[in-house]
Amino acid sequence: MAAIKKIRIQYYRSKNSTPAKHKAVVKGLGFTRLNQIVERVDNESIRGMVKAVPHLVRILEK
């Protein structure tokens, strides 16, 4: 059985003064506070969300 690939994402810049769509993406990724790190399944939908707000979040290497 193959292991599920995970991706670590950090929310490092504030969503203040950003469009409502960007705020929704940050919330959809599961972030509730600044500098928070979350692990999500590495799939196309999560990668697309990260790609939509590259100025607010970053991908961390393991």
WOJO-V225329 format. One record per helix or strand. SS is the DSSP state (h for helix, s for strand). FROM is the first residue (numbers start at 1). TO is the last residue. Records with the same first field share a line. If there is no record, write none. Layout:
BEGIN
SS = FROM-TO + FROM-TO
END
This chain:
BEGIN
s = 6-11 + 37-41 + 57-60
h = 20-28 + 44-52
END
